[in-house]
Amino acid sequence: MLGSSVTSALMNPKFIWKAAYTSLLVFGAFHVTKLGIALAGSSLMSRFGKPTLVRETSKLHSNNYILLPFVYMRKQF
């Protein structure tokens, strides 16, 4: 009895369209919520994360990008 009702539901195009529409709504709501939380978190971290002075002094400046790790090692010693 259960198998026949599942088969009849899967053969009904109206049920398939409603199931697909609901699935897309849930999928979209999940990803929009995930994106909103990520954007809010990144904006909070950019505002309250590192102070400006720390951001400015931690930058490495070099014209030769191949030697960049070695430039950083020379600054430490």
C-alpha positions as CSV (number, residue, x, y, z in Angstrom):
1,M,0.0,0.0,0.0
2,L,2.8,2.4,0.8
3,G,4.7,1.5,-2.4
4,S,1.7,2.2,-4.5
5,S,1.1,5.6,-2.9
6,V,4.7,6.6,-3.4
7,T,4.6,5.5,-7.0
8,S,1.4,7.4,-7.7
9,A,2.9,10.5,-6.0
10,L,6.0,10.3,-8.2
11,M,4.0,9.9,-11.3
12,N,2.0,13.0,-10.6
13,P,3.7,16.0,-12.4
14,K,2.1,18.5,-10.1
15,F,3.7,16.8,-7.1
16,I,7.1,16.7,-8.9
17,W,6.9,20.5,-9.7
18,K,6.0,21.3,-6.1
19,A,8.7,19.2,-4.7
20,A,11.3,20.7,-7.1
21,Y,10.1,24.3,-6.3
22,T,10.3,23.7,-2.6
23,S,13.7,22.2,-2.9
24,L,15.0,25.2,-4.8
25,L,13.5,27.5,-2.3
26,V,15.2,25.7,0.6
27,F,18.5,25.6,-1.3
28,G,18.3,29.3,-2.1
29,A,17.3,30.3,1.4
30,F,20.2,28.2,2.8
31,H,22.8,29.8,0.6
32,V,21.5,33.4,1.0
33,T,21.6,32.9,4.7
34,K,25.1,31.5,4.5
35,L,26.2,34.4,2.3
36,G,24.6,37.0,4.6
37,I,26.4,35.5,7.7
38,A,29.7,35.5,5.9
39,L,29.3,39.1,4.8
40,A,28.3,40.3,8.2
41,G,31.2,38.4,9.8
42,S,33.7,39.7,7.3
43,S,32.5,43.3,7.8
44,L,32.7,42.9,11.6
45,M,36.2,41.5,11.4
46,S,37.3,44.3,9.0
47,R,36.0,46.9,11.4
48,F,37.1,45.3,14.7
49,G,39.9,43.0,13.6
50,K,43.4,44.3,13.3
51,P,44.1,48.0,14.1
52,T,45.2,50.2,11.2
53,L,48.7,50.5,12.3
54,V,49.2,46.7,12.4
55,R,47.7,46.4,8.9
56,E,50.1,49.0,7.6
57,T,53.3,47.7,9.2
58,S,52.6,44.1,8.4
59,K,52.7,44.7,4.6
60,L,55.7,43.4,2.6
61,H,56.8,45.6,-0.3
62,S,59.0,44.1,-3.0
63,N,59.3,44.5,-6.8
64,N,60.6,40.9,-7.1
65,Y,57.8,38.5,-6.1
66,I,60.0,35.4,-6.5
67,L,62.3,36.6,-3.7
68,L,59.4,37.7,-1.4
69,P,59.7,34.9,1.2
70,F,63.5,35.6,1.4
71,V,62.8,39.4,1.8
72,Y,60.6,38.5,4.8
73,M,63.4,36.3,6.3
74,R,65.9,39.1,6.0
75,K,63.6,41.5,7.8
76,Q,63.4,39.2,10.8
77,F,67.1,38.9,11.3
